[in-house]
């Protein structure tokens, strides 16, 4: 072939390509023009029908929402946490949204990777809205007959959960996209993922992965395996469908899908993938993770009061804050001591099983234990434990009953010791015409003050109280924050515990703790510190204390009360080989039975009776109350050094 003919042939090919290119360019321009016309027409139509104005309005609303937005929006309604004396988590303070907040650094990488893999693969690349995710979801629906990844981004889901309703319409979807895009401008990807994982719903009242982990596994999420983490991450996609307590098989199926996505995305190795698939999931419901005790009721009350004193807000507002503010409440409650005290009460009263109309035990009890080193409450029992009935009314600090003779050391004998009387002082033991009788109806004419206390004589207490005057005697109770002293209590009957409303077990125990503490009263409490979720101290209570009794009088009273457990009304009920002191108390007709006593280590008080006062012939302070006290205190002191009373310093 000649060179000229070759050039001619090439020229023809170039011309043909040029024409084809021009034609393609023509069709491309025609397509663009057509799309522009369609878009313009759509805009005109949208404008005429008001859609454009609606979209603009939605955009402005989204911008306004973001102007007001702050990180606190994603931290509302957080569950508080309660810790015992050893720093162990013992309860969650929660309302409808059981949320325990974690920072991004505290959320395990496995959880973050799981959510990104299954919910939003392009999370770190898009700007809040991802059209590719919608196409990917549509393709999955066609090829797999199911949607393995949703069309909404993580940011869109966060916008919907926090700022919008779940109503399905185009306006909400548009506003959701606008808010999501605005969120991406205001917050980092790590912050958005943190907000998302802490606010999504994990079914059964759990919001956020930490609450879910504790609820379903009884452990922090940081302690979970890869398989368990993926299992939790399966739930939010459909909290009803994937509720593990009802549809475990569905949750496991989605867990497997999450693990598959993580493996395909190279976020886990093949070995880790296979091991996670093979792991058996065992749930431990929160109903067994945190056992509610009578102590919890007292803790919640004291924490709310502490917030009230610190903030000046009313009690109800502070109570609500406990359940929504994410506070960390640290207490002096020792859960081993709490269980020991509860068991001691339950065992002693196990033979009394008559029920009230509401199904609760008729014969009830309350008990308190105070650490003499700190003055703080270590255990507080508000009633007998009963299967299927949760503690609700803590009698130890909510119920007030006549204290009987247990009040005598506080308002009669120790005040008398401050005024020149001694343990060996002679007192007249004679039944006066208008005076009280002794429980035994026996009288010795004269007795020592020591014997009068040991035998709980009413004649001597009445005579001394009249000499002191009720005003003086009751002033000691007021000085120790006994809260229910009435004007009608200023009579001689108060010497024997005849008070209109009475005292609580907590108040009486704190009064005896003052005797154990050389006459210095310390306000009983169980709150040692309250912090916010970041560990910043909100409340560090000052330990309130002040002298009520003279040291010498308190020490002499302790020496006298030791005799109650060796020669007196509680004879033989002391703690073996441990110095201890205490006093029985029984009201008229054996309606209430009390015992309060102490060692160098602890002070404990016990009450037994019926909620609706009535006679119980077998009840007295020297029976069940002191038996509970002895059994509890004996076990409590095992392994503790033996210390003499009046030698705490």
Rosetta blueprint (number, residue, H / E / L):
1 X L
2 X L
3 X H
4 X H
5 X H
6 X H
7 X H
8 X H
9 X H
10 X H
11 X H
12 X H
13 X H
14 X H
15 X H
16 X H
17 X H
18 X H
19 X H
20 X H
21 X H
22 X H
23 X H
24 X H
25 X H
26 X H
27 X H
28 X H
29 X H
30 X H
31 X H
32 X H
33 X H
34 X H
35 X H
36 X H
37 X H
38 X H
39 X H
40 X H
41 X H
42 X H
43 X H
44 X H
45 X H
46 X H
47 X H
48 X H
49 X H
50 X L
51 X H
52 X H
53 X H
54 X H
55 X H
56 X H
57 X H
58 X H
59 X H
60 X H
61 X H
62 X H
63 X H
64 X H
65 X H
66 X H
67 X H
68 X H
69 X L
70 X L
71 X H
72 X H
73 X H
74 X H
75 X L
76 X L
77 X L
78 X E
79 X L
80 X E
81 X E
82 X E
83 X E
84 X L
85 X L
86 X L
87 X L
88 X L
89 X E
90 X E
91 X E
92 X E
93 X E
94 X L
95 X L
96 X L
97 X L
98 X E
99 X E
100 X L
101 X L
102 X L
103 X L
104 X L
105 X L
106 X L
107 X L
108 X L
109 X H
110 X H
111 X H
112 X H
113 X H
114 X H
115 X H
116 X H
117 X H
118 X H
119 X H
120 X L
121 X L
122 X L
123 X L
124 X L
125 X L
126 X L
127 X L
128 X L
129 X L
130 X L
131 X H
132 X H
133 X H
134 X H
135 X H
136 X H
137 X H
138 X H
139 X H
140 X H
141 X H
142 X H
143 X H
144 X H
145 X L
146 X L
147 X L
148 X L
149 X L
150 X L
151 X L
152 X L
153 X L
154 X H
155 X H
156 X H
157 X H
158 X H
159 X H
160 X H
161 X H
162 X H
163 X H
164 X L
165 X L
166 X L
167 X L
168 X L
169 X L
170 X H
171 X H
172 X H
173 X H
174 X H
175 X H
176 X H
177 X H
178 X H
179 X H
180 X H
181 X H
182 X H
183 X H
184 X H
185 X H
186 X H
187 X L
188 X L
189 X H
190 X H
191 X H
192 X H
193 X H
194 X H
195 X H
196 X H
197 X H
198 X H
199 X H
200 X L
201 X E
202 X L
203 X L
204 X L
205 X L
206 X E
207 X E
208 X L
209 X H
210 X H
211 X H
212 X H
213 X H
214 X H
215 X H
216 X H
217 X H
218 X L
219 X L
220 X L
221 X H
222 X H
223 X H
224 X L
225 X L
226 X H
227 X H
228 X H
229 X H
230 X H
231 X H
232 X H
233 X H
234 X H
235 X H
236 X H
237 X H
238 X H
239 X L
240 X L
241 X L
242 X L
243 X L
244 X L
245 X L
246 X L
247 X L
248 X H
249 X H
250 X H
251 X H
252 X H
253 X H
254 X H
255 X H
256 X H
257 X H
258 X H
259 X H
260 X H
261 X H
262 X H
263 X H
264 X H
265 X L
266 X L
267 X L
268 X L
269 X L
270 X H
271 X H
272 X H
273 X H
274 X H
275 X H
276 X H
277 X H
278 X H
279 X L
280 X L
281 X L
282 X L
283 X L
284 X L
285 X L
286 X H
287 X H
288 X H
289 X H
290 X L
291 X L
292 X L
293 X L
294 X H
295 X H
296 X H
297 X H
298 X H
299 X H
300 X H
301 X H
302 X H
303 X H
304 X H
305 X H
306 X H
307 X H
308 X H
309 X H
310 X H
311 X H
312 X L
313 X L
314 X L
315 X H
316 X H
317 X H
318 X H
319 X H
320 X H
321 X H
322 X H
323 X H
324 X H
325 X E
326 X L
327 X L
328 X E
329 X E
330 X E
331 X E
332 X L
333 X L
334 X L
335 X H
336 X H
337 X H
338 X H
339 X H
340 X H
341 X H
342 X H
343 X H
344 X H
345 X H
346 X H
347 X H
348 X H
349 X L
350 X L
351 X L
352 X L
353 X L
354 X L
355 X E
356 X L
357 X L
358 X L
359 X L
360 X L
361 X E
362 X L
363 X E
364 X E
365 X E
366 X E
367 X E
368 X E
369 X E
370 X E
371 X E
372 X L
373 X L
374 X L
375 X L
376 X L
377 X E
378 X E
379 X E
380 X E
381 X E
382 X L
383 X L
384 X L
385 X L
386 X E
387 X L
388 X L
389 X E
390 X L
391 X L
392 X L
393 X L
394 X L
395 X H
396 X H
397 X H
398 X H
399 X L
400 X L
401 X E
402 X L
403 X L
404 X H
405 X H
406 X H
407 X H
408 X H
409 X H
410 X H
411 X H
412 X H
413 X H
414 X H
415 X H
416 X H
417 X H
418 X H
419 X L
420 X L
421 X L
422 X L
423 X L
424 X L
425 X L
426 X E
427 X E
428 X E
429 X E
430 X L
431 X L
432 X L
433 X L
434 X L
435 X L
436 X L
437 X L
438 X L
439 X L
440 X L
441 X L
442 X L
443 X L
444 X L
445 X E
446 X E
447 X E
448 X E
449 X H
450 X H
451 X H
452 X H
453 X H
454 X H
455 X L
456 X L
457 X L
458 X H
459 X H
460 X H
461 X H
462 X H
463 X H
464 X H
465 X H
466 X H
467 X H
468 X H
469 X L
470 X H
471 X H
472 X H
473 X H
474 X H
475 X H
476 X H
477 X H
478 X H
479 X H
480 X L
481 X L
482 X L
483 X L
484 X L
485 X L
486 X L
487 X H
488 X H
489 X H
490 X L
491 X L
492 X H
493 X H
494 X H
495 X H
496 X H
497 X L
498 X L
499 X L
500 X L
501 X L
502 X L
503 X E
504 X L
505 X H
506 X H
507 X H
508 X H
509 X H
510 X H
511 X H
512 X H
513 X H
514 X H
515 X H
516 X H
517 X L
518 X L
519 X L
520 X E
521 X E
522 X E
523 X L
524 X L
525 X L
526 X L
527 X E
528 X E
529 X E
530 X E
531 X E
532 X L
533 X L
534 X L
535 X L
536 X L
537 X E
538 X E
539 X E
540 X L
541 X L
542 X L
543 X L
544 X L
545 X E
546 X E
547 X E
548 X L
549 X L
550 X L
551 X H
552 X H
553 X H
554 X H
555 X H
556 X H
557 X H
558 X H
559 X H
560 X H
561 X H
562 X H
563 X H
564 X H
565 X L
566 X L
567 X L
568 X L
569 X L
570 X L
571 X L
572 X L
573 X L
574 X L
575 X L
576 X L
577 X L
578 X L
579 X L
580 X L
581 X E
582 X E
583 X E
584 X E
585 X E
586 X E
587 X L
588 X H
589 X H
590 X H
591 X L
592 X E
593 X E
594 X E
595 X E
596 X E
597 X E
598 X E
599 X L
600 X L
601 X L
602 X E
603 X E
604 X E
605 X E
606 X E
607 X E
608 X E
609 X E
610 X E
611 X L
612 X L
613 X L
614 X L
615 X L
616 X L
617 X L
618 X L
619 X L
620 X L
621 X H
622 X H
623 X H
624 X H
625 X H
626 X H
627 X H
628 X H
629 X H
630 X H
631 X H
632 X H
633 X H
634 X H
635 X H
636 X H
637 X L
638 X L
639 X L
640 X L
641 X L
642 X L
643 X L
644 X L
645 X L
646 X L
647 X L
648 X L
649 X L
